[in-house]
Every structure is written in structure tokens, then in C-alpha cells.
Amino acid sequence: MTEPLDLFPDEAAEATPAPDLETLRERAAACTACELHHDTTGTVFGSGPPQARLVMVGEQPGDQEDRQGAPFVGPAGRLLDEALESAGIARDDAYVTNAVKHFNFRYQGKRRIHETPKAGHIKACRPWLDAELALVRPQVLLTLGATAGKALLGSSFRITAERGEPRPWNDLTLVPTIHPSAILRADPGRGQDRDEMMEGFVADLRRAGELLHA
């Protein structure tokens, strides 16, 4: 497992490893390593048991997550809860976080519309993610979507080709899968069946759950 980093991208952050998640959360709240901190409510840090055996990493907070200051509390989070229940995994047993801690968006009228994070946003937030993983020390890591997969596996990662396939990552097992928001955006006109996508998503979650008991 990656050890806690001793240098964060924000020069204002303390350059010492955090002893626990709450301290790390407080330091991340002051992060100004990229421009996303300007127009958002604040950093959306991970949540869950500090010694969770399963960590789920998504892309970034959405509108509701930014407003509430917690990950996966919007529509995608509700779908994730439904899928976890079907897979026999209690969300309260998992630590949930994102590769990027601030909401990247554009305005459409008064609405804030999701924008995919840029490579620089992922790079700026990577020390926080590495430090979270080092403190939690999970057994299984589940990446949700292409951005989270690329953040940990590199730019060559392809979600369509590699989803659901467990692989070693540092000293744990990583399982990549789709982001629940992809199911919400399913377009039948493009051959995307929401029920089939949900079944595949649940199957990936079950695979991750089985690894916890291996």
C-alpha cells in the first residue's frame, strides 16, 4: 500500500503525514491546488469506516454532493445504494471517495452541469486520494468509471475492455467498473439498456464482495 505522502500539492497544506482521516479531511478542506476550489461550496472528502476493507473511488462530487459536502448522496448515489443492496454489500461497511474532491461544472442558465475533470485536476487531488488509501488500508479497491480507473491505472485504461476484471494494485486487489451515473444516462437509441447495465454493475459489485471473503 502507498505510504502517506509527506507533501501535498497545496503549499498551504501542512507537509506532514496525517495521523488519521479526520486530520486529513481538515487539511484537504484548505486545498487550493487547482482552480476548482474557487466556485464550489468546498472540498468533498471521503466517508465511511476508517478501517473499511472495501474502498470505492468515483470521479468527482456532483451538484448535490457539493452542496451537502458528502460523496454519492445524489441520484448516482441512490442508484449505487440500490446496486450495493442487490450485491449483498452494506454501504456503511465501505469507504467511499472520489479521485477529484471539488465539483467541476459549467453553468447552463442557473443549473450547474457536470464537466469531466481534466488531467491536472486528477493530478492535483492524487496526493489526497493516496493518503486516504494509506490510512484506510483496504483489502479491495473498486473504481467507479473511467476517470477513477485512469487516475489509478493510467491513461491507457479502457473501462469497456477492462471492467469487472480483478487485478493486483500495490498490495490489494482492484476491480474496475462503470460509474452509476452511466446507468442513469443510458440511451436506448445507442443500444444502451438500463436494466442490462444495472445487472452488469451489480455483477461487478458482487465480484468485489466475493474478494472480501476470499
PAZAPA-4460 file (N, C-alpha, C; in steps of 0.05 Angstrom, whole numbers, plus 32768, in hexadecimal, padded with zeros to 4 digits):
% residues 214
    n_x    n_y    n_z   ca_x   ca_y   ca_z    c_x    c_y    c_z   seq   type   mol
   8011   7FE8   8000   8000   8000   8000   8012   8019   8000     1      M     A
   8009   802D   7FF1   8018   8046   7FF1   8019   8052   800D     2      T     A
   8030   805B   8016   8032   8068   8030   8027   8084   802F     3      E     A
   801F   808F   8046   8015   80AB   8045   8029   80BE   803A     4      P     A
   8021   80CF   8028   8034   80E2   801B   803B   80F8   802F     5      L     A
   8054   8102   802C   805D   8116   803E   805D   8132   8031     6      D     A
   8051   8133   8019   804F   814D   800C   8035   814E   7FFB     7      L     A
   8024   8161   8000   800B   8164   7FF2   800E   817A   7FDD     8      F     A
   7FFD   817A   7FC8   8001   818D   7FB2   7FFC   81A9   7FBB     9      P     A
   7FEC   81AE   7FCF   7FE7   81C9   7FD9   7FFD   81D1   7FEC    10      D     A
   800C   81E6   7FE5   8022   81EE   7FF6   8019   81F7   8012    11      E     A
   7FFF   81FE   8014   7FF4   8207   802E   7FEF   81F0   8040    12      A     A
   7FED   81D8   8035   7FE8   81C0   8046   8001   81B8   8055    13      A     A
   7FFD   81AD   806D   8013   81A4   807D   8022   818D   806E    14      E     A
   803C   818F   806C   804B   817B   805E   8054   8165   8070    15      A     A
   8041   8159   807F   8046   8143   8090   8030   812E   808D    16      T     A
   8035   8114   808F   8020   8100   808C   800B   8104   80A1    17      P     A
   7FF2   8100   8099   7FDB   8102   80AC   7FD9   80E9   80BD    18      A     A
   7FD5   80EC   80D7   7FD3   80D4   80E8   7FB8   80C6   80E6    19      P     A
   7FA3   80D3   80DB   7F89   80C6   80D9   7F79   80D5   80C4    20      D     A
   7F62   80C9   80BC   7F52   80D4   80A7   7F46   80EF   80AE    21      L     A
   7F3F   80F4   80C6   7F33   810D   80CE   7F47   8124   80CA    22      E     A
   7F60   811F   80D2   7F75   8133   80CD   7F79   8138   80B0    23      T     A
   7F79   8122   80A0   7F7D   8125   8083   7F66   8134   8077    24      L     A
   7F4E   812F   8081   7F36   813D   8077   7F39   815C   807C    25      R     A
   7F42   8163   8093   7F46   817F   809A   7F5A   818C   8088    26      E     A
   7F70   817E   8082   7F84   8189   8070   7F7A   818B   8054    27      R     A
   7F6B   8177   804A   7F61   8178   802F   7F4D   818F   802B    28      A     A
   7F3F   8196   8041   7F2B   81AC   803F   7F38   81C7   8037    29      A     A
   7F52   81C9   803C   7F60   81E2   8036   7F6F   81E1   801C    30      A     A
   7F6B   81CB   800C   7F7B   81C8   7FF4   7F73   81DC   7FDE    31      C     A
   7F88   81E9   7FD3   7F84   81FB   7FBD   7F97   81F4   7FA6    32      T     A
   7F9C   81D9   7FA2   7FB0   81D0   7F8F   7FA6   81D3   7F72    33      A     A
   7F8C   81D6   7F6D   7F82   81DB   7F52   7F6C   81F0   7F54    34      C     A
   7F63   81F9   7F3D   7F4F   820F   7F3C   7F33   8207   7F45    35      E     A
   7F2E   81ED   7F48   7F12   81E4   7F4E   7F08   81EE   7F69    36      L     A
   7F1B   81F5   7F7B   7F12   81FD   7F96   7F04   8218   7F95    37      H     A
   7F07   8228   7F7F   7EFD   8243   7F7F   7EDE   8244   7F80    38      H     A
   7ED0   8234   7F70   7EB4   8237   7F6C   7EA3   8221   7F79    39      D     A
   7EAF   8210   7F89   7EA0   81FA   7F96   7E9B   8200   7FB3    40      T     A
   7E89   81F0   7FBF   7E83   81F4   7FDC   7E9B   81EC   7FED    41      T     A
   7EA9   81D8   7FE4   7EC1   81CF   7FF3   7ECA   81B4   7FEB    42      G     A
   7EE0   81AB   7FF7   7EEA   8190   7FF2   7ED6   817B   7FFB    43      T     A
   7ED1   8167   7FEB   7EC1   8150   7FF2   7ED3   8139   7FF7    44      V     A
   7ED8   8133   8011   7EEB   811E   8019   7EDC   8104   801A    45      F     A
   7EEB   80EE   801D   7EE0   80D3   801F   7ED1   80CF   8039    46      G     A
   7EC0   80BA   803A   7EB2   80B4   8053   7EB0   8095   8055    47      S     A
   7EAE   808D   806E   7EAB   8070   8073   7EBD   8067   808A    48      G     A
   7EBD   804E   8091   7ECE   8044   80A7   7EEB   8048   80A2    49      P     A
   7EFA   8051   80B5   7F17   8056   80B1   7F27   803D   80AC    50      P     A
   7F1D   8026   80B2   7F2C   800D   80AB   7F1B   7FFB   8099    51      Q     A
   7F0C   8008   8086   7EFB   7FF8   8074   7F0C   7FE6   8063    52      A     A
   7F02   7FCE   805E   7F11   7FBB   804D   7F0B   7FC0   802F    53      R     A
   7EF6   7FCF   8029   7EEF   7FD7   800E   7EEF   7FF5   800B    54      L     A
   7EFE   7FFF   7FF8   7EFE   801C   7FF1   7EF3   801F   7FD4    55      V     A
   7EE0   8030   7FD1   7ED5   8036   7FB6   7EDD   8053   7FAF    56      M     A
   7EE9   8055   7F97   7EF3   806F   7F8D   7EE4   8077   7F74    57      V     A
   7ED5   808E   7F76   7EC7   8098   7F5F   7ED7   80AE   7F51    58      G     A
   7ECA   80BD   7F40   7ED7   80D2   7F31   7EDA   80EC   7F41    59      E     A
   7EC4   80F9   7F47   7EC4   8112   7F55   7EA9   8116   7F61    60      Q     A
   7EA6   8129   7F74   7E8B   812F   7F7F   7E7A   813C   7F69    61      P     A
   7E60   8138   7F6B   7E4D   8145   7F5A   7E40   815D   7F68    62      G     A
   7E2B   8167   7F5D   7E1E   817F   7F68   7E15   817B   7F84    63      D     A
   7E06   8164   7F89   7DFC   815F   7FA4   7E13   8159   7FB8    64      Q     A
   7E27   814B   7FAE   7E3E   8145   7FC0   7E4C   815E   7FC8    65      E     A
   7E4F   8171   7FB5   7E5C   818A   7FBC   7E4B   819A   7FD0    66      D     A
   7E32   819A   7FCD   7E20   81A9   7FDF   7E1F   819C   7FFB    67      R     A
   7E20   8181   7FFC   7E1D   8173   8016   7E38   816C   8022    68      Q     A
   7E4E   816E   8012   7E68   8169   801D   7E6E   814C   8023    69      G     A
   7E61   8139   8014   7E64   811D   8018   7E63   810F   7FFD    70      A     A
   7E73   80F9   7FF9   7E73   80EB   7FDF   7E5B   80D9   7FDB    71      P     A
   7E52   80D8   7FC2   7E3D   80C5   7FB9   7E23   80C8   7FCA    72      F     A
   7E19   80E1   7FCB   7E00   80E6   7FD9   7DEA   80EF   7FC5    73      V     A
   7DF1   80F2   7FAB   7DDE   80FA   7F97   7DD2   80E2   7F89    74      G     A
   7DC7   80E6   7F71   7DBA   80D0   7F62   7DCD   80B8   7F5D    75      P     A
   7DE6   80BD   7F56   7DF9   80A7   7F52   7DFE   8098   7F6C    76      A     A
   7DFE   80A6   7F82   7E02   8099   7F9C   7DEB   8088   7FA3    77      G     A
   7DD3   8091   7F9D   7DBB   8080   7FA3   7DBB   8067   7F92    78      R     A
   7DC4   8069   7F79   7DC6   8051   7F68   7DDC   803F   7F72    79      L     A
   7DF2   804A   7F7B   7E07   803A   7F87   7DFD   802B   7F9F    80      L     A
   7DEE   8038   7FB0   7DE3   802A   7FC8   7DD2   8013   7FBF    81      D     A
   7DC1   8017   7FAB   7DB0   8001   7FA1   7DC0   7FEA   7F97    82      E     A
   7DD6   7FF0   7F88   7DE7   7FDB   7F7D   7DF6   7FCC   7F92    83      A     A
   7E00   7FDB   7FA6   7E0E   7FCE   7FBC   7DFC   7FBB   7FCC    84      L     A
   7DE3   7FC4   7FD0   7DD0   7FB2   7FDE   7DCB   7F99   7FCE    85      E     A
   7DC8   7F9B   7FB4   7DC5   7F84   7FA3   7DDD   7F71   7FA3    86      S     A
   7DF4   7F7D   7FA7   7E0D   7F6D   7FA7   7E14   7F62   7FC3    87      A     A
   7E03   7F69   7FD7   7E08   7F5F   7FF2   7E1F   7F6D   8000    88      G     A
   7E23   7F87   7FF9   7E38   7F97   8006   7E2B   7FAE   8015    89      I     A
   7E32   7FB1   802E   7E27   7FC8   803D   7E38   7FE1   8038    90      A     A
   7E2C   7FF6   802F   7E3B   800E   8029   7E4A   8018   8042    91      R     A
   7E3D   8015   8059   7E4A   801E   8072   7E63   800F   8078    92      D     A
   7E68   7FF9   806B   7E81   7FEA   806F   7E97   7FF2   805C    93      D     A
   7E91   8004   804A   7EA4   800D   8035   7EAC   802A   803A    94      A     A
   7EC4   8031   8032   7ECE   804C   8032   7ECA   8056   8015    95      Y     A
   7EBD   806D   8012   7EB7   8078   7FF7   7EC4   8093   7FF4    96      V     A
   7ED2   8096   7FDD   7EDF   80B0   7FD8   7EE0   80B5   7FBA    97      T     A
   7EED   80CA   7FB2   7EF0   80D1   7F95   7F0D   80D7   7F8E    98      N     A
   7F13   80D3   7F75   7F2E   80DA   7F6B   7F33   80F8   7F6C    99      A     A
   7F1E   8108   7F67   7F1F   8125   7F69   7F0C   812E   7F7F   100      V     A
   7F15   8141   7F8F   7F06   8148   7FA7   7EF4   8161   7FA4   101      K     A
   7EF6   816F   7F8E   7EE5   8186   7F89   7ED4   8181   7F70   102      H     A
   7EBD   818D   7F6E   7EAA   818A   7F59   7EB3   819B   7F41   103      F     A
   7EB8   818F   7F2A   7EBE   819D   7F11   7EA5   819F   7F01   104      N     A
   7E9D   81B8   7EFA   7E83   81BC   7EED   7E83   81D5   7EDC   105      F     A
   7E6E   81D7   7ECB   7E69   81EF   7EBC   7E4C   81F7   7EC1   106      R     A
   7E46   8210   7EBF   7E2B   821A   7EC3   7E1B   8217   7EA9   107      Y     A
   7E02   820E   7EAC   7DEE   820E   7E96   7DD6   821B   7EA2   108      Q     A
   7DD4   8235   7E9D   7DC1   8245   7EAC   7DC9   8246   7EC9   109      G     A
   7DB7   823E   7EDB   7DBE   823D   7EF7   7DC8   8221   7F00   110      K     A
   7DC6   820E   7EEE   7DCE   81F2   7EF5   7DEC   81EF   7EF2   111      R     A
   7DF7   81DE   7F03   7E13   81D7   7F02   7E15   81BC   7EF5   112      R     A
   7E22   81BB   7EDD   7E24   81A3   7ECD   7E40   8196   7ED0   113      I     A
   7E40   817D   7ED6   7E59   816E   7EDA   7E6C   8170   7EC2   114      H     A
   7E85   8174   7EC7   7E9B   8174   7EB3   7EB0   8160   7EBC   115      E     A
   7EB9   814F   7EAA   7ECD   813B   7EB1   7EE7   8149   7EBB   116      T     A
   7EF2   8140   7ED1   7F0B   814C   7EDB   7F21   8149   7EC7   117      P     A
   7F33   815D   7EC7   7F4B   815C   7EB6   7F61   814D   7EC4   118      K     A
   7F75   8146   7EB4   7F8C   8138   7EBF   7F99   8147   7ED6   119      A     A
   7F9A   8162   7ED4   7FA6   8172   7EE9   7F97   8171   7F03   120      G     A
   7F7C   816F   7F01   7F6C   816C   7F19   7F71   8152   7F27   121      H     A
   7F73   813C   7F17   7F79   8122   7F23   7F94   8122   7F30   122      I     A
   7FA8   812E   7F23   7FC3   812E   7F2D   7FC4   813E   7F47   123      K     A
   7FB6   8155   7F48   7FB6   8166   7F60   7FAA   8157   7F78   124      A     A
   7F95   8146   7F73   7F87   8138   7F88   7F94   811E   7F8F   125      C     A
   7FA6   8113   7F7F   7FB0   80F8   7F83   7FBE   80F5   7F9F   126      R     A
   7FCD   8109   7FA9   7FD8   8105   7FC4   7FC3   8100   7FD9   127      P     A
   7FAC   810D   7FD7   7F97   8109   7FEB   7F8C   80ED   7FE9   128      W     A
   7F88   80E3   7FD1   7F7E   80C8   7FCD   7F92   80B4   7FD7   129      L     A
   7FAB   80B7   7FD0   7FC0   80A5   7FDA   7FC1   80A4   7FF8   130      D     A
   7FBF   80BC   8004   7FC0   80BD   8022   7FA7   80AF   802E   131      A     A
   7F90   80B2   8022   7F78   80A4   802C   7F7C   8086   802B   132      E     A
   7F86   807C   8014   7F8A   805F   8011   7F9F   8055   8025   133      L     A
   7FB3   8065   802A   7FC8   805D   803C   7FBE   805B   8059   134      A     A
   7FAB   806C   8060   7FA0   806C   807B   7F8B   8056   807E   135      L     A
   7F7A   8052   806A   7F65   803E   806C   7F70   8022   8069   136      V     A
   7F83   801E   8057   7F90   8005   8051   7F7B   7FEF   804B   137      R     A
   7F6C   7FF2   8036   7F57   7FDE   802F   7F62   7FC5   8024   138      P     A
   7F51   7FB1   8021   7F58   7F98   8014   7F51   7F99   7FF7   139      Q     A
   7F3B   7FA6   7FF0   7F31   7FA8   7FD5   7F2B   7FC5   7FCE   140      V     A
   7F33   7FCD   7FB6   7F2F   7FE8   7FAC   7F1D   7FE6   7F93   141      L     A
   7F07   7FF4   7F93   7EF4   7FF4   7F7D   7EF4   800F   7F70   142      L     A
   7EFC   8011   7F57   7EFB   802B   7F49   7EE2   802D   7F39   143      T     A
   7ED4   8043   7F3B   7EBA   8048   7F2E   7EBE   805B   7F17   144      L     A
   7EBF   8051   7EFF   7EC1   8062   7EE7   7EDD   8065   7EDD   145      G     A
   7EDE   8071   7EC4   7EF7   8073   7EB6   7F0B   8086   7EC4   146      A     A
   7F01   809C   7ECF   7F13   80AF   7EDB   7F21   80A4   7EF3   147      T     A
   7F12   8096   7F05   7F1F   8089   7F1C   7F32   8073   7F13   148      A     A
   7F2A   8064   7EFF   7F3C   804F   7EF5   7F56   805A   7EEA   149      G     A
   7F54   8070   7EDA   7F6C   807C   7ECF   7F7D   8089   7EE5   150      K     A
   7F70   8094   7EF9   7F7F   80A1   7F0F   7F92   808E   7F1D   151      A     A
   7F89   8074   7F1F   7F9A   8060   7F2E   7FA9   804D   7F1B   152      L     A
   7F9F   8049   7F03   7FAB   8035   7EF1   7FB9   8042   7ED9   153      L     A
   7FB6   805C   7ED5   7FC4   8069   7EBF   7FB2   806F   7EA8   154      G     A
   7FBB   8080   7E96   7FAB   808A   7E80   7FA3   8075   7E6C   155      S     A
   7FB1   805E   7E6B   7FAB   8049   7E58   7F93   8038   7E61   156      S     A
   7F89   803C   7E79   7F73   802C   7E83   7F5A   8031   7E72   157      F     A
   7F4C   801B   7E6B   7F33   801D   7E5C   7F1D   800E   7E6B   158      R     A
   7F09   801C   7E74   7EF4   8010   7E84   7EE5   7FFA   7E76   159      I     A
   7EE0   7FFE   7E5C   7ED0   7FEA   7E4D   7EDE   7FD0   7E4B   160      T     A
   7EF9   7FD0   7E49   7F08   7FB8   7E46   7F11   7FAB   7E60   161      A     A
   7F12   7FBB   7E75   7F1F   7FB1   7E8E   7F0C   7FAF   7EA6   162      E     A
   7EF3   7FB7   7EA3   7EE2   7FB8   7EBA   7EDD   7F9B   7EC5   163      R     A
   7EDA   7F9A   7EDF   7ED3   7F80   7EEC   7EEA   7F6D   7EEF   164      G     A
   7F02   7F74   7EE5   7F19   7F62   7EE7   7F2B   7F69   7EFE   165      E     A
   7F2C   7F59   7F13   7F3D   7F5F   7F2A   7F5A   7F5F   7F22   166      P     A
   7F6A   7F70   7F2E   7F86   7F71   7F29   7F95   7F7B   7F42   167      R     A
   7FAE   7F73   7F45   7FBD   7F7C   7F5C   7FC4   7F9A   7F58   168      P     A
   7FC3   7FA9   7F6E   7FCB   7FC5   7F6D   7FD7   7FCB   7F88   169      W     A
   7FF1   7FD1   7F88   8001   7FD3   7FA1   7FFD   7FB8   7FB0   170      N     A
   7FF3   7FB9   7FC9   7FF0   7FA0   7FD8   7FD3   7F99   7FDC   171      D     A
   7FC1   7FA3   7FCA   7FA5   7F9C   7FCC   7F9B   7F93   7FB0   172      L     A
   7F81   7F8E   7FAF   7F75   7F86   7F95   7F62   7F9C   7F8C   173      T     A
   7F65   7FA4   7F73   7F55   7FB9   7F67   7F42   7FAD   7F53   174      L     A
   7F29   7FB6   7F54   7F14   7FAE   7F41   7F08   7FC7   7F34   175      V     A
   7F0C   7FCB   7F1A   7F00   7FE2   7F0D   7EE3   7FDC   7F04   176      P     A
   7ED2   7FEF   7F05   7EB7   7FEC   7EFB   7EAD   8007   7EF1   177      T     A
   7E95   8008   7EE7   7E8A   8021   7EDD   7E81   8033   7EF4   178      I     A
   7E7D   804C   7EEE   7E72   805F   7F01   7E53   805D   7F01   179      H     A
   7E46   805D   7F18   7E28   805B   7F17   7E1B   8071   7F07   180      P     A
   7E28   8088   7F03   7E1B   809D   7EF3   7E19   8094   7ED6   181      S     A
   7E2B   8081   7ECD   7E29   8077   7EB1   7E0E   8068   7EAD   182      A     A
   7E05   805B   7EC2   7DEB   804D   7EC1   7DD4   8061   7EBF   183      I     A
   7DD7   8076   7ECF   7DC2   808B   7ECE   7DC0   8098   7EB3   184      L     A
   7DD7   809A   7EA5   7DD7   80A7   7E8A   7DD3   8093   7E74   185      R     A
   7DCC   807A   7E79   7DC9   8066   7E65   7DB6   806F   7E4F   186      A     A
   7DBF   806C   7E36   7DB0   8076   7E1F   7DA8   805E   7E0D   187      D     A
   7D8E   8056   7E0E   7D85   803F   7DFD   7D8B   8043   7DE0   188      P     A
   7D8C   805C   7DD7   7D91   8062   7DBB   7DAE   805B   7DB2   189      G     A
   7DBF   8058   7DC6   7DDB   8050   7DC1   7DDF   8033   7DCA   190      R     A
   7DC9   8024   7DCD   7DCC   8008   7DD4   7DD2   8003   7DF1   191      G     A
   7DCD   8017   7E02   7DD3   8015   7E1F   7DBA   800E   7E2E   192      Q     A
   7DB8   7FF7   7E39   7DA1   7FEE   7E48   7DA7   7FF1   7E66   193      D     A
   7D98   8002   7E74   7D9D   8008   7E90   7D9D   7FEF   7EA1   194      R     A
   7D89   7FDD   7E9D   7D87   7FC5   7EAE   7DA0   7FB4   7EAA   195      D     A
   7DA9   7FB1   7E91   7DC1   7FA0   7E8C   7DDA   7FAD   7E99   196      E     A
   7DDC   7FC7   7E97   7DF2   7FD5   7EA3   7DF2   7FD2   7EC1   197      M     A
   7DDA   7FD3   7ECD   7DD8   7FD0   7EEA   7DE0   7FB4   7EF2   198      M     A
   7DD8   7FA0   7EE3   7DDF   7F84   7EE9   7DFD   7F80   7EE8   199      E     A
   7E0A   7F8C   7ED3   7E27   7F8A   7ED1   7E35   7F98   7EE8   200      G     A
   7E2A   7FAF   7EF0   7E36   7FBE   7F06   7E34   7FAE   7F20   201      F     A
   7E1D   7FA3   7F25   7E1A   7F92   7F3D   7E2C   7F7A   7F3D   202      V     A
   7E30   7F6E   7F25   7E42   7F57   7F23   7E5F   7F5F   7F2A   203      A     A
   7E67   7F77   7F21   7E82   7F81   7F28   7E84   7F86   7F46   204      D     A
   7E6F   7F91   7F52   7E70   7F95   7F6F   7E71   7F7B   7F7E   205      L     A
   7E62   7F67   7F75   7E63   7F4C   7F82   7E7F   7F41   7F80   206      R     A
   7E8C   7F44   7F69   7EA8   7F3A   7F66   7EBA   7F47   7F7B   207      R     A
   7EB7   7F61   7F7F   7EC7   7F6F   7F93   7EC0   7F64   7FAF   208      A     A
   7EA7   7F5F   7FB4   7E9E   7F55   7FCE   7EA9   7F39   7FD3   209      G     A
   7EAA   7F29   7FBE   7EB5   7F0E   7FC2   7ED3   7F0E   7FC9   210      E     A
   7EE1   7F22   7FBF   7EFE   7F24   7FC4   7F03   7F2B   7FE2   211      L     A
   7EEF   7F38   7FEE   7EF2   7F3F   800B   7EF1   7F26   801C   212      L     A
   7EE5   7F11   8012   7EE2   7EF8   8021   7EF5   7EE2   8017   213      H     A
   7F06   7EE8   8004   7F18   7ED4   7FF8   7F2E   7ECD   800C   214      A     A
***
